[in-house]
Amino acid sequence: MTIRRGEIWLADLRPGRGTEPGKIRPVLVVQAQALLDAGHPSTLVAPLSTQLVRGIRILRVRAVAQGDLHEDSDVLIDQILAIDNLRFSRGPLVLLDRATMAHVDQALARVLGLADA
């Protein structure tokens, strides 16, 4: 299985606790490509939700339906997590375009305190 940064895959996130997403859902791969290429056994991802919310750009980035991503979805920037690569079940569904990934990168930097809000 080859995983690339910017791809959306289906992953099994069960069991979830509290506000964690806890079901099979699409996730965006946000981990650096160099670490993916090194065959690291886990991957940093951001889950997606089809419950769209406007006005919180720092916490969500819109992924427009395309390819095998059948509904517009929000990337949940504040829910990033590391998952074992065995949790990936199907993909890639789609590779996000550079402009959308630039928005993801800006939001990640803000949420992680790596850039000014």
VMD Tcl script that builds the backbone (N, CA, C; Angstrom):
set m [mol new atoms 351]
animate dup $m
set s [atomselect $m all]
$s set {name element resname resid chain x y z} {
  {N N MET 1 A 0.849 -1.175 0.000}
  {CA C MET 1 A 0.000 0.000 0.000}
  {C C MET 1 A 0.893 1.237 0.000}
  {N N THR 2 A 0.653 2.122 -0.942}
  {CA C THR 2 A 1.391 3.374 -1.018}
  {C C THR 2 A 0.457 4.509 -0.625}
  {N N ILE 3 A 0.880 5.290 0.362}
  {CA C ILE 3 A 0.076 6.396 0.877}
  {C C ILE 3 A 0.820 7.686 0.575}
  {N N ARG 4 A 0.073 8.708 0.104}
  {CA C ARG 4 A 0.683 10.000 -0.213}
  {C C ARG 4 A -0.002 11.106 0.570}
  {N N ARG 5 A 0.797 12.077 0.958}
  {CA C ARG 5 A 0.256 13.252 1.639}
  {C C ARG 5 A -0.754 13.932 0.720}
  {N N GLY 6 A -1.888 14.334 1.278}
  {CA C GLY 6 A -2.931 14.988 0.503}
  {C C GLY 6 A -4.003 14.044 -0.006}
  {N N GLU 7 A -3.797 12.733 0.157}
  {CA C GLU 7 A -4.810 11.768 -0.253}
  {C C GLU 7 A -5.854 11.606 0.846}
  {N N ILE 8 A -7.064 11.287 0.420}
  {CA C ILE 8 A -8.138 10.942 1.346}
  {C C ILE 8 A -8.386 9.445 1.218}
  {N N TRP 9 A -8.355 8.764 2.367}
  {CA C TRP 9 A -8.577 7.325 2.459}
  {C C TRP 9 A -9.731 7.065 3.419}
  {N N LEU 10 A -10.337 5.891 3.328}
  {CA C LEU 10 A -11.246 5.434 4.371}
  {C C LEU 10 A -10.407 4.751 5.442}
  {N N ALA 11 A -10.738 5.021 6.708}
  {CA C ALA 11 A -10.015 4.413 7.824}
  {C C ALA 11 A -11.003 4.046 8.927}
  {N N ASP 12 A -10.689 2.974 9.625}
  {CA C ASP 12 A -11.513 2.513 10.747}
  {C C ASP 12 A -10.989 3.166 12.021}
  {N N LEU 13 A -11.715 4.134 12.549}
  {CA C LEU 13 A -11.274 4.886 13.732}
  {C C LEU 13 A -11.922 4.377 15.018}
  {N N ARG 14 A -12.556 3.215 14.964}
  {CA C ARG 14 A -13.193 2.656 16.163}
  {C C ARG 14 A -12.140 2.105 17.112}
  {N N PRO 15 A -12.322 2.183 18.398}
  {CA C PRO 15 A -13.416 2.865 19.096}
  {C C PRO 15 A -13.059 4.323 19.331}
  {N N GLY 16 A -14.048 5.184 19.248}
  {CA C GLY 16 A -13.856 6.591 19.564}
  {C C GLY 16 A -14.275 6.856 20.999}
  {N N ARG 17 A -13.747 7.915 21.565}
  {CA C ARG 17 A -14.118 8.300 22.929}
  {C C ARG 17 A -14.431 9.793 22.941}
  {N N GLY 18 A -15.452 10.185 23.685}
  {CA C GLY 18 A -15.797 11.601 23.806}
  {C C GLY 18 A -16.058 12.233 22.458}
  {N N THR 19 A -15.299 13.269 22.136}
  {CA C THR 19 A -15.496 13.994 20.877}
  {C C THR 19 A -14.740 13.374 19.705}
  {N N GLU 20 A -13.992 12.280 19.949}
  {CA C GLU 20 A -13.240 11.639 18.875}
  {C C GLU 20 A -14.194 10.993 17.872}
  {N N PRO 21 A -13.864 11.076 16.578}
  {CA C PRO 21 A -14.665 10.335 15.601}
  {C C PRO 21 A -14.411 8.848 15.810}
  {N N GLY 22 A -15.446 8.033 15.844}
  {CA C GLY 22 A -15.251 6.628 16.167}
  {C C GLY 22 A -15.983 5.692 15.233}
  {N N LYS 23 A -15.756 5.835 13.961}
  {CA C LYS 23 A -16.376 4.940 12.991}
  {C C LYS 23 A -15.494 4.905 11.749}
  {N N ILE 24 A -15.930 4.158 10.749}
  {CA C ILE 24 A -15.199 4.153 9.480}
  {C C ILE 24 A -15.551 5.447 8.770}
  {N N ARG 25 A -14.519 6.238 8.456}
  {CA C ARG 25 A -14.764 7.533 7.823}
  {C C ARG 25 A -13.567 7.923 6.980}
  {N N PRO 26 A -13.760 8.888 6.085}
  {CA C PRO 26 A -12.627 9.379 5.302}
  {C C PRO 26 A -11.677 10.167 6.195}
  {N N VAL 27 A -10.382 10.039 5.895}
  {CA C VAL 27 A -9.352 10.801 6.590}
  {C C VAL 27 A -8.388 11.369 5.558}
  {N N LEU 28 A -7.881 12.563 5.848}
  {CA C LEU 28 A -6.892 13.203 4.983}
  {C C LEU 28 A -5.506 12.928 5.553}
  {N N VAL 29 A -4.608 12.445 4.722}
  {CA C VAL 29 A -3.228 12.200 5.141}
  {C C VAL 29 A -2.502 13.544 5.198}
  {N N VAL 30 A -2.019 13.909 6.401}
  {CA C VAL 30 A -1.332 15.191 6.581}
  {C C VAL 30 A 0.144 15.005 6.952}
  {N N GLN 31 A 0.576 13.795 7.124}
  {CA C GLN 31 A 1.968 13.504 7.497}
  {C C GLN 31 A 2.916 13.855 6.363}
  {N N ALA 32 A 4.123 14.261 6.712}
  {CA C ALA 32 A 5.148 14.601 5.720}
  {C C ALA 32 A 5.442 13.402 4.818}
  {N N GLN 33 A 5.601 13.675 3.529}
  {CA C GLN 33 A 5.844 12.607 2.564}
  {C C GLN 33 A 7.118 11.830 2.870}
  {N N ALA 34 A 8.146 12.493 3.376}
  {CA C ALA 34 A 9.407 11.807 3.680}
  {C C ALA 34 A 9.190 10.693 4.708}
  {N N LEU 35 A 8.365 10.946 5.703}
  {CA C LEU 35 A 8.084 9.929 6.716}
  {C C LEU 35 A 7.229 8.808 6.127}
  {N N LEU 36 A 6.301 9.152 5.256}
  {CA C LEU 36 A 5.507 8.128 4.570}
  {C C LEU 36 A 6.403 7.243 3.715}
  {N N ASP 37 A 7.339 7.870 2.988}
  {CA C ASP 37 A 8.246 7.127 2.117}
  {C C ASP 37 A 9.190 6.216 2.899}
  {N N ALA 38 A 9.442 6.559 4.162}
  {CA C ALA 38 A 10.340 5.758 5.000}
  {C C ALA 38 A 9.657 4.497 5.522}
  {N N GLY 39 A 8.364 4.334 5.236}
  {CA C GLY 39 A 7.655 3.134 5.659}
  {C C GLY 39 A 7.269 3.144 7.131}
  {N N HIS 40 A 7.085 4.334 7.687}
  {CA C HIS 40 A 6.681 4.455 9.090}
  {C C HIS 40 A 5.358 3.704 9.296}
  {N N PRO 41 A 5.198 2.968 10.411}
  {CA C PRO 41 A 4.008 2.124 10.594}
  {C C PRO 41 A 2.732 2.870 10.986}
  {N N SER 42 A 2.834 4.167 11.280}
  {CA C SER 42 A 1.630 4.949 11.585}
  {C C SER 42 A 1.642 6.210 10.744}
  {N N THR 43 A 0.469 6.835 10.641}
  {CA C THR 43 A 0.313 8.001 9.778}
  {C C THR 43 A -0.539 9.050 10.468}
  {N N LEU 44 A -0.117 10.306 10.372}
  {CA C LEU 44 A -0.917 11.418 10.885}
  {C C LEU 44 A -2.012 11.751 9.886}
  {N N VAL 45 A -3.246 11.808 10.383}
  {CA C VAL 45 A -4.395 12.073 9.531}
  {C C VAL 45 A -5.311 13.084 10.206}
  {N N ALA 46 A -6.193 13.683 9.404}
  {CA C ALA 46 A -7.268 14.532 9.898}
  {C C ALA 46 A -8.574 13.933 9.371}
  {N N PRO 47 A -9.505 13.586 10.267}
  {CA C PRO 47 A -10.775 13.017 9.825}
  {C C PRO 47 A -11.613 14.030 9.056}
  {N N LEU 48 A -12.549 13.528 8.258}
  {CA C LEU 48 A -13.489 14.365 7.527}
  {C C LEU 48 A -14.897 14.143 8.063}
  {N N SER 49 A -15.731 15.160 7.911}
  {CA C SER 49 A -17.128 15.081 8.310}
  {C C SER 49 A -17.989 15.685 7.217}
  {N N THR 50 A -19.153 15.089 6.996}
  {CA C THR 50 A -20.102 15.660 6.041}
  {C C THR 50 A -21.044 16.646 6.728}
  {N N GLN 51 A -20.894 16.826 8.031}
  {CA C GLN 51 A -21.654 17.863 8.744}
  {C C GLN 51 A -20.888 19.170 8.574}
  {N N LEU 52 A -21.280 19.932 7.574}
  {CA C LEU 52 A -20.544 21.126 7.181}
  {C C LEU 52 A -20.869 22.290 8.114}
  {N N VAL 53 A -19.818 23.012 8.507}
  {CA C VAL 53 A -19.972 24.170 9.387}
  {C C VAL 53 A -19.249 25.338 8.738}
  {N N ARG 54 A -19.913 26.458 8.667}
  {CA C ARG 54 A -19.301 27.657 8.083}
  {C C ARG 54 A -18.782 28.553 9.204}
  {N N GLY 55 A -17.790 29.370 8.872}
  {CA C GLY 55 A -17.342 30.415 9.784}
  {C C GLY 55 A -16.279 30.007 10.789}
  {N N ILE 56 A -15.733 28.805 10.678}
  {CA C ILE 56 A -14.635 28.417 11.580}
  {C C ILE 56 A -13.468 27.876 10.749}
  {N N ARG 57 A -12.945 28.740 9.892}
  {CA C ARG 57 A -11.885 28.351 8.948}
  {C C ARG 57 A -10.638 27.817 9.628}
  {N N ILE 58 A -10.377 28.248 10.861}
  {CA C ILE 58 A -9.181 27.752 11.544}
  {C C ILE 58 A -9.326 26.270 11.867}
  {N N LEU 59 A -10.550 25.823 12.152}
  {CA C LEU 59 A -10.761 24.444 12.585}
  {C C LEU 59 A -11.217 23.508 11.476}
  {N N ARG 60 A -11.708 24.059 10.373}
  {CA C ARG 60 A -12.225 23.219 9.290}
  {C C ARG 60 A -11.816 23.771 7.929}
  {N N VAL 61 A -11.527 22.848 7.021}
  {CA C VAL 61 A -11.216 23.203 5.638}
  {C C VAL 61 A -12.127 22.357 4.760}
  {N N ARG 62 A -12.797 22.984 3.813}
  {CA C ARG 62 A -13.748 22.294 2.940}
  {C C ARG 62 A -13.024 21.479 1.876}
  {N N ALA 63 A -13.425 20.211 1.758}
  {CA C ALA 63 A -12.981 19.338 0.666}
  {C C ALA 63 A -14.195 19.107 -0.226}
  {N N VAL 64 A -14.102 19.545 -1.459}
  {CA C VAL 64 A -15.222 19.470 -2.397}
  {C C VAL 64 A -15.336 18.050 -2.944}
  {N N ALA 65 A -16.572 17.574 -3.077}
  {CA C ALA 65 A -16.826 16.234 -3.616}
  {C C ALA 65 A -16.179 16.089 -4.985}
  {N N GLN 66 A -15.430 14.997 -5.148}
  {CA C GLN 66 A -14.786 14.663 -6.410}
  {C C GLN 66 A -14.280 13.241 -6.313}
  {N N GLY 67 A -14.030 12.619 -7.440}
  {CA C GLY 67 A -13.549 11.243 -7.417}
  {C C GLY 67 A -14.469 10.361 -6.598}
  {N N ASP 68 A -13.905 9.581 -5.670}
  {CA C ASP 68 A -14.694 8.710 -4.809}
  {C C ASP 68 A -15.091 9.372 -3.500}
  {N N LEU 69 A -14.850 10.679 -3.376}
  {CA C LEU 69 A -15.387 11.455 -2.252}
  {C C LEU 69 A -16.707 12.030 -2.757}
  {N N HIS 70 A -17.814 11.390 -2.382}
  {CA C HIS 70 A -19.107 11.663 -2.999}
  {C C HIS 70 A -19.855 12.855 -2.417}
  {N N GLU 71 A -19.426 13.366 -1.266}
  {CA C GLU 71 A -20.094 14.518 -0.661}
  {C C GLU 71 A -19.053 15.553 -0.257}
  {N N ASP 72 A -19.431 16.839 -0.350}
  {CA C ASP 72 A -18.574 17.868 0.226}
  {C C ASP 72 A -18.365 17.524 1.697}
  {N N SER 73 A -17.151 17.743 2.190}
  {CA C SER 73 A -16.807 17.380 3.560}
  {C C SER 73 A -15.905 18.438 4.159}
  {N N ASP 74 A -15.912 18.519 5.467}
  {CA C ASP 74 A -14.981 19.384 6.181}
  {C C ASP 74 A -13.861 18.535 6.760}
  {N N VAL 75 A -12.621 18.978 6.547}
  {CA C VAL 75 A -11.468 18.365 7.193}
  {C C VAL 75 A -11.430 18.925 8.614}
  {N N LEU 76 A -11.440 18.039 9.602}
  {CA C LEU 76 A -11.484 18.444 11.005}
  {C C LEU 76 A -10.062 18.674 11.509}
  {N N ILE 77 A -9.580 19.883 11.314}
  {CA C ILE 77 A -8.197 20.231 11.626}
  {C C ILE 77 A -7.871 20.004 13.101}
  {N N ASP 78 A -8.834 20.260 13.984}
  {CA C ASP 78 A -8.591 20.118 15.419}
  {C C ASP 78 A -8.701 18.677 15.912}
  {N N GLN 79 A -8.887 17.717 14.998}
  {CA C GLN 79 A -9.012 16.311 15.379}
  {C C GLN 79 A -7.877 15.444 14.819}
  {N N ILE 80 A -6.729 16.054 14.470}
  {CA C ILE 80 A -5.639 15.261 13.894}
  {C C ILE 80 A -5.224 14.159 14.875}
  {N N LEU 81 A -4.842 13.019 14.305}
  {CA C LEU 81 A -4.417 11.894 15.120}
  {C C LEU 81 A -3.486 11.003 14.314}
  {N N ALA 82 A -2.721 10.204 15.042}
  {CA C ALA 82 A -1.864 9.202 14.412}
  {C C ALA 82 A -2.601 7.880 14.458}
  {N N ILE 83 A -2.693 7.222 13.308}
  {CA C ILE 83 A -3.335 5.910 13.263}
  {C C ILE 83 A -2.343 4.887 12.722}
  {N N ASP 84 A -2.486 3.646 13.170}
  {CA C ASP 84 A -1.717 2.550 12.610}
  {C C ASP 84 A -2.129 2.381 11.155}
  {N N ASN 85 A -1.180 2.109 10.293}
  {CA C ASN 85 A -1.485 1.972 8.869}
  {C C ASN 85 A -2.463 0.832 8.578}
  {N N LEU 86 A -2.604 -0.116 9.512}
  {CA C LEU 86 A -3.567 -1.203 9.328}
  {C C LEU 86 A -5.012 -0.706 9.400}
  {N N ARG 87 A -5.222 0.510 9.910}
  {CA C ARG 87 A -6.572 1.074 9.993}
  {C C ARG 87 A -7.092 1.581 8.639}
  {N N PHE 88 A -6.194 1.795 7.671}
  {CA C PHE 88 A -6.643 2.221 6.337}
  {C C PHE 88 A -7.372 1.057 5.680}
  {N N SER 89 A -8.595 1.317 5.190}
  {CA C SER 89 A -9.366 0.220 4.598}
  {C C SER 89 A -9.521 0.338 3.081}
  {N N ARG 90 A -9.580 1.575 2.556}
  {CA C ARG 90 A -9.747 1.725 1.101}
  {C C ARG 90 A -9.252 3.092 0.680}
  {N N GLY 91 A -8.583 3.123 -0.445}
  {CA C GLY 91 A -8.138 4.402 -0.957}
  {C C GLY 91 A -6.993 4.252 -1.929}
  {N N PRO 92 A -6.563 5.370 -2.425}
  {CA C PRO 92 A -7.063 6.698 -2.115}
  {C C PRO 92 A -8.387 6.978 -2.822}
  {N N LEU 93 A -9.252 7.725 -2.117}
  {CA C LEU 93 A -10.518 8.146 -2.707}
  {C C LEU 93 A -10.294 9.310 -3.650}
  {N N VAL 94 A -9.380 10.209 -3.252}
  {CA C VAL 94 A -9.076 11.389 -4.054}
  {C C VAL 94 A -7.776 12.000 -3.526}
  {N N LEU 95 A -7.090 12.740 -4.371}
  {CA C LEU 95 A -5.928 13.539 -3.982}
  {C C LEU 95 A -6.364 14.995 -4.020}
  {N N LEU 96 A -6.270 15.685 -2.874}
  {CA C LEU 96 A -6.687 17.090 -2.835}
  {C C LEU 96 A -5.733 17.959 -3.645}
  {N N ASP 97 A -6.257 19.009 -4.229}
  {CA C ASP 97 A -5.460 19.928 -5.033}
  {C C ASP 97 A -4.546 20.772 -4.133}
  {N N ARG 98 A -3.556 21.401 -4.744}
  {CA C ARG 98 A -2.561 22.195 -4.003}
  {C C ARG 98 A -3.185 23.335 -3.212}
  {N N ALA 99 A -4.180 24.006 -3.785}
  {CA C ALA 99 A -4.799 25.145 -3.102}
  {C C ALA 99 A -5.494 24.693 -1.814}
  {N N THR 100 A -6.221 23.592 -1.875}
  {CA C THR 100 A -6.889 23.089 -0.678}
  {C C THR 100 A -5.859 22.650 0.357}
  {N N MET 101 A -4.800 21.983 -0.085}
  {CA C MET 101 A -3.760 21.557 0.861}
  {C C MET 101 A -3.048 22.757 1.477}
  {N N ALA 102 A -2.925 23.855 0.732}
  {CA C ALA 102 A -2.326 25.066 1.310}
  {C C ALA 102 A -3.206 25.594 2.442}
  {N N HIS 103 A -4.530 25.525 2.268}
  {CA C HIS 103 A -5.450 25.930 3.338}
  {C C HIS 103 A -5.318 24.988 4.541}
  {N N VAL 104 A -5.190 23.697 4.272}
  {CA C VAL 104 A -4.997 22.719 5.349}
  {C C VAL 104 A -3.713 23.033 6.105}
  {N N ASP 105 A -2.629 23.288 5.385}
  {CA C ASP 105 A -1.349 23.587 6.018}
  {C C ASP 105 A -1.433 24.839 6.885}
  {N N GLN 106 A -2.099 25.876 6.388}
  {CA C GLN 106 A -2.249 27.115 7.171}
  {C C GLN 106 A -3.060 26.857 8.439}
  {N N ALA 107 A -4.141 26.101 8.307}
  {CA C ALA 107 A -4.978 25.806 9.471}
  {C C ALA 107 A -4.226 24.934 10.481}
  {N N LEU 108 A -3.479 23.953 10.007}
  {CA C LEU 108 A -2.683 23.111 10.911}
  {C C LEU 108 A -1.656 23.951 11.672}
  {N N ALA 109 A -1.000 24.850 10.962}
  {CA C ALA 109 A 0.006 25.706 11.603}
  {C C ALA 109 A -0.623 26.546 12.710}
  {N N ARG 110 A -1.819 27.062 12.457}
  {CA C ARG 110 A -2.505 27.877 13.466}
  {C C ARG 110 A -2.922 27.040 14.670}
  {N N VAL 111 A -3.540 25.893 14.411}
  {CA C VAL 111 A -4.025 25.030 15.491}
  {C C VAL 111 A -2.862 24.513 16.351}
  {N N LEU 112 A -1.736 24.253 15.715}
  {CA C LEU 112 A -0.564 23.738 16.438}
  {C C LEU 112 A 0.309 24.849 17.031}
  {N N GLY 113 A -0.073 26.097 16.818}
  {CA C GLY 113 A 0.685 27.210 17.368}
  {C C GLY 113 A 1.983 27.483 16.639}
  {N N LEU 114 A 2.037 27.119 15.357}
  {CA C LEU 114 A 3.250 27.306 14.559}
  {C C LEU 114 A 3.206 28.559 13.709}
  {N N ALA 115 A 2.065 29.270 13.763}
  {CA C ALA 115 A 1.907 30.499 12.969}
  {C C ALA 115 A 0.961 31.439 13.706}
  {N N ASP 116 A 1.024 32.690 13.362}
  {CA C ASP 116 A 0.100 33.657 13.940}
  {C C ASP 116 A -1.300 33.436 13.404}
  {N N ALA 117 A -2.284 33.555 14.253}
  {CA C ALA 117 A -3.677 33.390 13.827}
  {C C ALA 117 A -4.130 34.617 13.153}
}
mol reanalyze $m
mol bondsrecalc $m
mol representation Tube
mol addrep $m
